[in-house]
Amino acid sequence: MAQADQRIVLERLVRERGDDYANLSRLLGRNPAYIQQFMRRGTPRELGESDRRKLARYFGVEEHVLGGPAPDAATTATLVPIPRYDIGASAGPGAFDGSEVPVAHIGFEPNWLRHLCRGRLEDLSIIKVQGDSMSPALADGDDIMIDRSNGARRLHDGIYVLRRDDTLIVKRLAVNPSSKLVTVSSDNPAYPVWGEVKPGSIDVVGRVVWAGRKVS
């Protein structure tokens, strides 16, 4: 990637996050003017490998987006890249309406993915959990993989991402085998249960088929 492009990408990431150059410089353990000099004066000419890696991790993007080496073709050829979006439950109006751009892709072994879901691998995506309503099963900040082909038409007991009032939420659904009504609940008992509702009254985005979290 040309250095001019590297600076354009970094400037966009900073603007989208509402961050500033001085904060990024401190993140790298540099003097407060370091990133501004890189962006405006071209000094240094390019980001060092360590700085680039820290910034990629901070912004949640793949390192090659900031000028790092492209993923090795031999490695990625056997993996299925699942898009990861910088949105989560309670993400707000318009969330996950198809207009979002993934911030990264995470590679998974295809046979392993097919054990998780029965639908198309193209219908898988990753977002974040926000809040503690599904604790302890899911914690705030967890990554969750959603199978969007497993929606309202294939509804069965499990954890799902729903859209309610243009906001994404994660809830546990239980289908009554007799009445076919659905109970919508949280694993955290501090949150109320919706009670039994008709399947058509809930907007199902997809079923949660995998979760990952940082171990402290």
C-alpha positions as protocol buffer text, in pm:
chain_id: "A"
residue {
  index: 1
  type: MET
  ca { x: 0 y: 0 z: 0 }
}
residue {
  index: 2
  type: ALA
  ca { x: 134 y: 345 z: -88 }
}
residue {
  index: 3
  type: GLN
  ca { x: 212 y: 565 z: 211 }
}
residue {
  index: 4
  type: ALA
  ca { x: -38 y: 827 z: 94 }
}
residue {
  index: 5
  type: ASP
  ca { x: -308 y: 558 z: 102 }
}
residue {
  index: 6
  type: GLN
  ca { x: -192 y: 450 z: 447 }
}
residue {
  index: 7
  type: ARG
  ca { x: -242 y: 803 z: 576 }
}
residue {
  index: 8
  type: ILE
  ca { x: -585 y: 831 z: 411 }
}
residue {
  index: 9
  type: VAL
  ca { x: -700 y: 509 z: 579 }
}
residue {
  index: 10
  type: LEU
  ca { x: -567 y: 615 z: 919 }
}
residue {
  index: 11
  type: GLU
  ca { x: -731 y: 957 z: 890 }
}
residue {
  index: 12
  type: ARG
  ca { x: -1065 y: 791 z: 809 }
}
residue {
  index: 13
  type: LEU
  ca { x: -1036 y: 556 z: 1108 }
}
residue {
  index: 14
  type: VAL
  ca { x: -953 y: 845 z: 1340 }
}
residue {
  index: 15
  type: ARG
  ca { x: -1248 y: 1049 z: 1210 }
}
residue {
  index: 16
  type: GLU
  ca { x: -1496 y: 762 z: 1237 }
}
residue {
  index: 17
  type: ARG
  ca { x: -1389 y: 688 z: 1594 }
}
residue {
  index: 18
  type: GLY
  ca { x: -1385 y: 1052 z: 1698 }
}
residue {
  index: 19
  type: ASP
  ca { x: -1026 y: 1015 z: 1815 }
}
residue {
  index: 20
  type: ASP
  ca { x: -727 y: 1249 z: 1786 }
}
residue {
  index: 21
  type: TYR
  ca { x: -364 y: 1220 z: 1682 }
}
residue {
  index: 22
  type: ALA
  ca { x: -224 y: 1300 z: 2027 }
}
residue {
  index: 23
  type: ASN
  ca { x: -418 y: 1013 z: 2184 }
}
residue {
  index: 24
  type: LEU
  ca { x: -287 y: 770 z: 1920 }
}
residue {
  index: 25
  type: SER
  ca { x: 68 y: 893 z: 1983 }
}
residue {
  index: 26
  type: ARG
  ca { x: 29 y: 823 z: 2355 }
}
residue {
  index: 27
  type: LEU
  ca { x: -113 y: 480 z: 2272 }
}
residue {
  index: 28
  type: LEU
  ca { x: 212 y: 406 z: 2088 }
}
residue {
  index: 29
  type: GLY
  ca { x: 425 y: 541 z: 2371 }
}
residue {
  index: 30
  type: ARG
  ca { x: 542 y: 829 z: 2152 }
}
residue {
  index: 31
  type: ASN
  ca { x: 553 y: 1206 z: 2196 }
}
residue {
  index: 32
  type: PRO
  ca { x: 209 y: 1369 z: 2148 }
}
residue {
  index: 33
  type: ALA
  ca { x: 301 y: 1511 z: 1805 }
}
residue {
  index: 34
  type: TYR
  ca { x: 426 y: 1183 z: 1656 }
}
residue {
  index: 35
  type: ILE
  ca { x: 113 y: 1082 z: 1458 }
}
residue {
  index: 36
  type: GLN
  ca { x: 43 y: 1440 z: 1349 }
}
residue {
  index: 37
  type: GLN
  ca { x: 396 y: 1466 z: 1208 }
}
residue {
  index: 38
  type: PHE
  ca { x: 349 y: 1135 z: 1028 }
}
residue {
  index: 39
  type: MET
  ca { x: 19 y: 1248 z: 880 }
}
residue {
  index: 40
  type: ARG
  ca { x: 105 y: 1609 z: 792 }
}
residue {
  index: 41
  type: ARG
  ca { x: 481 y: 1616 z: 739 }
}
residue {
  index: 42
  type: GLY
  ca { x: 554 y: 1261 z: 628 }
}
residue {
  index: 43
  type: THR
  ca { x: 788 y: 1199 z: 921 }
}
residue {
  index: 44
  type: PRO
  ca { x: 848 y: 911 z: 961 }
}
residue {
  index: 45
  type: ARG
  ca { x: 788 y: 804 z: 599 }
}
residue {
  index: 46
  type: GLU
  ca { x: 600 y: 493 z: 712 }
}
residue {
  index: 47
  type: LEU
  ca { x: 472 y: 340 z: 1034 }
}
residue {
  index: 48
  type: GLY
  ca { x: 698 y: 86 z: 1199 }
}
residue {
  index: 49
  type: GLU
  ca { x: 576 y: -271 z: 1224 }
}
residue {
  index: 50
  type: SER
  ca { x: 512 y: -249 z: 1599 }
}
residue {
  index: 51
  type: ASP
  ca { x: 322 y: 82 z: 1569 }
}
residue {
  index: 52
  type: ARG
  ca { x: 118 y: -48 z: 1277 }
}
residue {
  index: 53
  type: ARG
  ca { x: 23 y: -362 z: 1469 }
}
residue {
  index: 54
  type: LYS
  ca { x: -85 y: -164 z: 1777 }
}
residue {
  index: 55
  type: LEU
  ca { x: -299 y: 72 z: 1571 }
}
residue {
  index: 56
  type: ALA
  ca { x: -463 y: -214 z: 1380 }
}
residue {
  index: 57
  type: ARG
  ca { x: -547 y: -384 z: 1708 }
}
residue {
  index: 58
  type: TYR
  ca { x: -679 y: -57 z: 1854 }
}
residue {
  index: 59
  type: PHE
  ca { x: -909 y: 13 z: 1559 }
}
residue {
  index: 60
  type: GLY
  ca { x: -1012 y: -351 z: 1520 }
}
residue {
  index: 61
  type: VAL
  ca { x: -896 y: -381 z: 1160 }
}
residue {
  index: 62
  type: GLU
  ca { x: -664 y: -621 z: 981 }
}
residue {
  index: 63
  type: GLU
  ca { x: -302 y: -507 z: 973 }
}
residue {
  index: 64
  type: HIS
  ca { x: -279 y: -499 z: 593 }
}
residue {
  index: 65
  type: VAL
  ca { x: -546 y: -224 z: 595 }
}
residue {
  index: 66
  type: LEU
  ca { x: -277 y: 2 z: 745 }
}
residue {
  index: 67
  type: GLY
  ca { x: -6 y: -104 z: 504 }
}
residue {
  index: 68
  type: GLY
  ca { x: 100 y: -435 z: 656 }
}
residue {
  index: 69
  type: PRO
  ca { x: 165 y: -749 z: 452 }
}
residue {
  index: 70
  type: ALA
  ca { x: -136 y: -902 z: 279 }
}
residue {
  index: 71
  type: PRO
  ca { x: -265 y: -1231 z: 427 }
}
residue {
  index: 72
  type: ASP
  ca { x: -72 y: -1530 z: 296 }
}
residue {
  index: 73
  type: ALA
  ca { x: -273 y: -1688 z: 12 }
}
residue {
  index: 74
  type: ALA
  ca { x: -170 y: -2041 z: 110 }
}
residue {
  index: 75
  type: THR
  ca { x: -306 y: -1985 z: 460 }
}
residue {
  index: 76
  type: THR
  ca { x: -628 y: -1808 z: 372 }
}
residue {
  index: 77
  type: ALA
  ca { x: -722 y: -2039 z: 84 }
}
residue {
  index: 78
  type: THR
  ca { x: -839 y: -2308 z: 326 }
}
residue {
  index: 79
  type: LEU
  ca { x: -1024 y: -2067 z: 554 }
}
residue {
  index: 80
  type: VAL
  ca { x: -1363 y: -1902 z: 515 }
}
residue {
  index: 81
  type: PRO
  ca { x: -1346 y: -1527 z: 596 }
}
residue {
  index: 82
  type: ILE
  ca { x: -1642 y: -1428 z: 814 }
}
residue {
  index: 83
  type: PRO
  ca { x: -1709 y: -1052 z: 818 }
}
residue {
  index: 84
  type: ARG
  ca { x: -1686 y: -879 z: 1155 }
}
residue {
  index: 85
  type: TYR
  ca { x: -1887 y: -560 z: 1201 }
}
residue {
  index: 86
  type: ASP
  ca { x: -1825 y: -282 z: 1449 }
}
residue {
  index: 87
  type: ILE
  ca { x: -2180 y: -298 z: 1578 }
}
residue {
  index: 88
  type: GLY
  ca { x: -2352 y: -489 z: 1852 }
}
residue {
  index: 89
  type: ALA
  ca { x: -2670 y: -545 z: 2042 }
}
residue {
  index: 90
  type: SER
  ca { x: -2825 y: -205 z: 2123 }
}
residue {
  index: 91
  type: ALA
  ca { x: -2638 y: -67 z: 1823 }
}
residue {
  index: 92
  type: GLY
  ca { x: -2907 y: 185 z: 1736 }
}
residue {
  index: 93
  type: PRO
  ca { x: -3119 y: 280 z: 1435 }
}
residue {
  index: 94
  type: GLY
  ca { x: -3040 y: 110 z: 1107 }
}
residue {
  index: 95
  type: ALA
  ca { x: -2803 y: -140 z: 1262 }
}
residue {
  index: 96
  type: PHE
  ca { x: -2732 y: -445 z: 1048 }
}
residue {
  index: 97
  type: ASP
  ca { x: -2956 y: -335 z: 762 }
}
residue {
  index: 98
  type: GLY
  ca { x: -2706 y: -442 z: 499 }
}
residue {
  index: 99
  type: SER
  ca { x: -2538 y: -104 z: 455 }
}
residue {
  index: 100
  type: GLU
  ca { x: -2262 y: -165 z: 709 }
}
residue {
  index: 101
  type: VAL
  ca { x: -1906 y: -227 z: 597 }
}
residue {
  index: 102
  type: PRO
  ca { x: -1709 y: -495 z: 785 }
}
residue {
  index: 103
  type: VAL
  ca { x: -1407 y: -371 z: 978 }
}
residue {
  index: 104
  type: ALA
  ca { x: -1229 y: -707 z: 948 }
}
residue {
  index: 105
  type: HIS
  ca { x: -1267 y: -1069 z: 846 }
}
residue {
  index: 106
  type: ILE
  ca { x: -1189 y: -1365 z: 1070 }
}
residue {
  index: 107
  type: GLY
  ca { x: -1096 y: -1694 z: 903 }
}
residue {
  index: 108
  type: PHE
  ca { x: -1258 y: -2022 z: 1010 }
}
residue {
  index: 109
  type: GLU
  ca { x: -1210 y: -2377 z: 885 }
}
residue {
  index: 110
  type: PRO
  ca { x: -1506 y: -2452 z: 652 }
}
residue {
  index: 111
  type: ASN
  ca { x: -1589 y: -2799 z: 786 }
}
residue {
  index: 112
  type: TRP
  ca { x: -1597 y: -2663 z: 1140 }
}
residue {
  index: 113
  type: LEU
  ca { x: -1836 y: -2390 z: 1029 }
}
residue {
  index: 114
  type: ARG
  ca { x: -2067 y: -2644 z: 867 }
}
residue {
  index: 115
  type: HIS
  ca { x: -2099 y: -2818 z: 1205 }
}
residue {
  index: 116
  type: LEU
  ca { x: -2225 y: -2487 z: 1347 }
}
residue {
  index: 117
  type: CYS
  ca { x: -2490 y: -2411 z: 1088 }
}
residue {
  index: 118
  type: ARG
  ca { x: -2691 y: -2576 z: 814 }
}
residue {
  index: 119
  type: GLY
  ca { x: -2732 y: -2271 z: 596 }
}
residue {
  index: 120
  type: ARG
  ca { x: -2499 y: -2090 z: 360 }
}
residue {
  index: 121
  type: LEU
  ca { x: -2164 y: -1982 z: 500 }
}
residue {
  index: 122
  type: GLU
  ca { x: -2222 y: -1649 z: 325 }
}
residue {
  index: 123
  type: ASP
  ca { x: -2501 y: -1582 z: 577 }
}
residue {
  index: 124
  type: LEU
  ca { x: -2262 y: -1583 z: 875 }
}
residue {
  index: 125
  type: SER
  ca { x: -2139 y: -1262 z: 1034 }
}
residue {
  index: 126
  type: ILE
  ca { x: -1986 y: -1148 z: 1362 }
}
residue {
  index: 127
  type: ILE
  ca { x: -2094 y: -860 z: 1588 }
}
residue {
  index: 128
  type: LYS
  ca { x: -2044 y: -774 z: 1955 }
}
residue {
  index: 129
  type: VAL
  ca { x: -2261 y: -817 z: 2263 }
}
residue {
  index: 130
  type: GLN
  ca { x: -2340 y: -497 z: 2449 }
}
residue {
  index: 131
  type: GLY
  ca { x: -2469 y: -510 z: 2805 }
}
residue {
  index: 132
  type: ASP
  ca { x: -2518 y: -787 z: 3061 }
}
residue {
  index: 133
  type: SER
  ca { x: -2873 y: -906 z: 2989 }
}
residue {
  index: 134
  type: MET
  ca { x: -2748 y: -1246 z: 2867 }
}
residue {
  index: 135
  type: SER
  ca { x: -2492 y: -1297 z: 3143 }
}
residue {
  index: 136
  type: PRO
  ca { x: -2346 y: -1548 z: 3223 }
}
residue {
  index: 137
  type: ALA
  ca { x: -2392 y: -1714 z: 2881 }
}
residue {
  index: 138
  type: LEU
  ca { x: -2281 y: -1399 z: 2698 }
}
residue {
  index: 139
  type: ALA
  ca { x: -2087 y: -1110 z: 2848 }
}
residue {
  index: 140
  type: ASP
  ca { x: -2051 y: -748 z: 2745 }
}
residue {
  index: 141
  type: GLY
  ca { x: -1791 y: -727 z: 2468 }
}
residue {
  index: 142
  type: ASP
  ca { x: -1817 y: -1090 z: 2353 }
}
residue {
  index: 143
  type: ASP
  ca { x: -1798 y: -1158 z: 1981 }
}
residue {
  index: 144
  type: ILE
  ca { x: -2094 y: -1358 z: 1854 }
}
residue {
  index: 145
  type: MET
  ca { x: -2140 y: -1528 z: 1518 }
}
residue {
  index: 146
  type: ILE
  ca { x: -2488 y: -1500 z: 1371 }
}
residue {
  index: 147
  type: ASP
  ca { x: -2642 y: -1737 z: 1119 }
}
residue {
  index: 148
  type: ARG
  ca { x: -2880 y: -1507 z: 935 }
}
residue {
  index: 149
  type: SER
  ca { x: -3026 y: -1795 z: 734 }
}
residue {
  index: 150
  type: ASN
  ca { x: -3155 y: -1940 z: 1062 }
}
residue {
  index: 151
  type: GLY
  ca { x: -3430 y: -1690 z: 1127 }
}
residue {
  index: 152
  type: ALA
  ca { x: -3802 y: -1680 z: 1189 }
}
residue {
  index: 153
  type: ARG
  ca { x: -3888 y: -1961 z: 945 }
}
residue {
  index: 154
  type: ARG
  ca { x: -3659 y: -2207 z: 1123 }
}
residue {
  index: 155
  type: LEU
  ca { x: -3720 y: -2086 z: 1476 }
}
residue {
  index: 156
  type: HIS
  ca { x: -3634 y: -2325 z: 1760 }
}
residue {
  index: 157
  type: ASP
  ca { x: -3499 y: -2299 z: 2113 }
}
residue {
  index: 158
  type: GLY
  ca { x: -3175 y: -2104 z: 2133 }
}
residue {
  index: 159
  type: ILE
  ca { x: -3013 y: -1761 z: 2151 }
}
residue {
  index: 160
  type: TYR
  ca { x: -3104 y: -1516 z: 1877 }
}
residue {
  index: 161
  type: VAL
  ca { x: -3034 y: -1160 z: 1768 }
}
residue {
  index: 162
  type: LEU
  ca { x: -3358 y: -966 z: 1730 }
}
residue {
  index: 163
  type: ARG
  ca { x: -3437 y: -623 z: 1596 }
}
residue {
  index: 164
  type: ARG
  ca { x: -3667 y: -419 z: 1817 }
}
residue {
  index: 165
  type: ASP
  ca { x: -3746 y: -54 z: 1746 }
}
residue {
  index: 166
  type: ASP
  ca { x: -3448 y: -37 z: 1508 }
}
residue {
  index: 167
  type: THR
  ca { x: -3215 y: -165 z: 1780 }
}
residue {
  index: 168
  type: LEU
  ca { x: -3040 y: -502 z: 1794 }
}
residue {
  index: 169
  type: ILE
  ca { x: -3086 y: -712 z: 2106 }
}
residue {
  index: 170
  type: VAL
  ca { x: -2973 y: -1062 z: 2203 }
}
residue {
  index: 171
  type: LYS
  ca { x: -3229 y: -1286 z: 2375 }
}
residue {
  index: 172
  type: ARG
  ca { x: -3301 y: -1650 z: 2447 }
}
residue {
  index: 173
  type: LEU
  ca { x: -3607 y: -1788 z: 2268 }
}
residue {
  index: 174
  type: ALA
  ca { x: -3807 y: -2093 z: 2374 }
}
residue {
  index: 175
  type: VAL
  ca { x: -4083 y: -2229 z: 2150 }
}
residue {
  index: 176
  type: ASN
  ca { x: -4387 y: -2387 z: 2315 }
}
residue {
  index: 177
  type: PRO
  ca { x: -4438 y: -2715 z: 2121 }
}
residue {
  index: 178
  type: SER
  ca { x: -4815 y: -2706 z: 2176 }
}
residue {
  index: 179
  type: SER
  ca { x: -4910 y: -2344 z: 2116 }
}
residue {
  index: 180
  type: LYS
  ca { x: -4606 y: -2257 z: 1901 }
}
residue {
  index: 181
  type: LEU
  ca { x: -4584 y: -1933 z: 2097 }
}
residue {
  index: 182
  type: VAL
  ca { x: -4238 y: -1801 z: 2180 }
}
residue {
  index: 183
  type: THR
  ca { x: -4100 y: -1698 z: 2518 }
}
residue {
  index: 184
  type: VAL
  ca { x: -3839 y: -1424 z: 2493 }
}
residue {
  index: 185
  type: SER
  ca { x: -3613 y: -1400 z: 2796 }
}
residue {
  index: 186
  type: SER
  ca { x: -3272 y: -1293 z: 2926 }
}
residue {
  index: 187
  type: ASP
  ca { x: -3033 y: -1523 z: 3110 }
}
residue {
  index: 188
  type: ASN
  ca { x: -2972 y: -1246 z: 3364 }
}
residue {
  index: 189
  type: PRO
  ca { x: -3269 y: -1267 z: 3608 }
}
residue {
  index: 190
  type: ALA
  ca { x: -3253 y: -892 z: 3664 }
}
residue {
  index: 191
  type: TYR
  ca { x: -3418 y: -844 z: 3324 }
}
residue {
  index: 192
  type: PRO
  ca { x: -3790 y: -916 z: 3267 }
}
residue {
  index: 193
  type: VAL
  ca { x: -3931 y: -1197 z: 3055 }
}
residue {
  index: 194
  type: TRP
  ca { x: -4149 y: -1091 z: 2765 }
}
residue {
  index: 195
  type: GLY
  ca { x: -4383 y: -1384 z: 2807 }
}
residue {
  index: 196
  type: GLU
  ca { x: -4528 y: -1589 z: 2523 }
}
residue {
  index: 197
  type: VAL
  ca { x: -4565 y: -1400 z: 2195 }
}
residue {
  index: 198
  type: LYS
  ca { x: -4653 y: -1492 z: 1840 }
}
residue {
  index: 199
  type: PRO
  ca { x: -4350 y: -1573 z: 1621 }
}
residue {
  index: 200
  type: GLY
  ca { x: -4460 y: -1315 z: 1368 }
}
residue {
  index: 201
  type: SER
  ca { x: -4443 y: -1037 z: 1627 }
}
residue {
  index: 202
  type: ILE
  ca { x: -4065 y: -1061 z: 1667 }
}
residue {
  index: 203
  type: ASP
  ca { x: -3813 y: -950 z: 1407 }
}
residue {
  index: 204
  type: VAL
  ca { x: -3548 y: -1222 z: 1402 }
}
residue {
  index: 205
  type: VAL
  ca { x: -3210 y: -1128 z: 1252 }
}
residue {
  index: 206
  type: GLY
  ca { x: -3052 y: -1469 z: 1306 }
}
residue {
  index: 207
  type: ARG
  ca { x: -2943 y: -1739 z: 1548 }
}
residue {
  index: 208
  type: VAL
  ca { x: -2625 y: -1710 z: 1756 }
}
residue {
  index: 209
  type: VAL
  ca { x: -2413 y: -2015 z: 1672 }
}
residue {
  index: 210
  type: TRP
  ca { x: -2077 y: -1924 z: 1830 }
}
residue {
  index: 211
  type: ALA
  ca { x: -1931 y: -1686 z: 2085 }
}
residue {
  index: 212
  type: GLY
  ca { x: -1575 y: -1580 z: 2163 }
}
residue {
  index: 213
  type: ARG
  ca { x: -1435 y: -1365 z: 2439 }
}
residue {
  index: 214
  type: LYS
  ca { x: -1110 y: -1226 z: 2567 }
}
residue {
  index: 215
  type: VAL
  ca { x: -972 y: -1415 z: 2866 }
}
residue {
  index: 216
  type: SER
  ca { x: -840 y: -1178 z: 3132 }
}
